[in-house]
Amino acid sequence: LLCRNGVGMSIVANRFKGVRCAVGFDVVAVERARSDDNVNALAIPADYVDLNEAKKMVMAMIEVPFSSEEKYKRRLEKLGKL
């Protein structure tokens, strides 16, 4: 998802059941969001991220798996109960 600061798109996306959208400002943040929080949607803030960085962030979303560590599974279970 693309918008000027990423926040609006993230808010809208997260209203849909099963969507876990994060705003990504750099590749490391996106990698952590995928591995630790199993995000399945990415909002890219176009005003703050250039095209090259955005491409790297999209690749991180595609390539980085959820870590499946027990502490992260528990966190997602708790979020699912909200």
C-alpha positions in Angstrom: 0.0 0.0 0.0 1.3 3.5 -0.8 0.3 6.8 0.6 2.1 10.0 1.6 2.9 9.0 5.2 1.7 5.4 5.3 -0.4 5.8 8.4 -3.8 6.3 6.7 -3.4 3.2 4.6 -2.3 1.2 7.6 -5.3 2.3 9.6 -7.7 1.3 6.9 -6.0 -2.0 6.1 -6.0 -3.0 9.8 -9.8 -2.7 9.9 -10.1 -5.8 7.8 -10.3 -9.1 9.6 -7.0 -11.0 9.3 -4.9 -8.1 8.1 -1.8 -7.1 10.0 -0.4 -4.0 8.3 2.6 -2.1 9.4 4.1 1.2 8.2 7.6 0.5 6.9 10.3 3.2 6.9 13.3 1.0 6.1 14.2 -2.6 5.3 15.2 -3.5 8.9 11.8 -2.4 10.2 10.0 -4.4 7.6 12.1 -7.5 8.2 11.3 -7.3 11.9 7.7 -6.7 11.3 7.5 -9.8 9.1 9.6 -12.1 11.4 8.3 -10.9 14.8 4.7 -9.8 14.1 3.9 -11.8 10.9 2.6 -8.7 9.2 0.9 -9.5 5.9 0.5 -6.0 4.5 2.9 -3.1 4.2 2.1 0.6 4.0 5.0 2.5 2.4 5.2 6.2 3.2 6.0 7.6 -0.2 7.0 11.1 1.1 9.8 9.5 3.1 11.0 6.5 1.2 12.7 6.5 -2.3 11.8 4.0 -5.0 15.0 1.9 -4.4 14.3 1.5 -0.7 10.6 0.8 -1.4 11.6 -2.1 -3.7 13.9 -3.5 -1.0 11.1 -3.3 1.5 8.7 -5.1 -0.8 11.3 -7.9 -1.3 11.7 -8.2 2.5 7.9 -8.6 2.8 8.0 -11.4 0.2 11.2 -13.2 1.3 11.3 -12.9 5.2 9.3 -15.6 6.9 7.6 -15.4 10.3 10.1 -16.7 12.8 7.6 -18.9 14.6 9.3 -18.4 17.9 7.0 -19.2 20.8 7.0 -15.7 22.2 5.9 -14.3 18.9 3.2 -16.9 18.5 1.9 -16.0 22.0 1.8 -12.4 21.0 -0.2 -13.0 17.9 -2.7 -15.2 19.9 -3.2 -12.3 22.4 -3.8 -9.9 19.5 -6.3 -12.3 18.0 -8.3 -12.1 21.2 -8.7 -8.4 21.1 
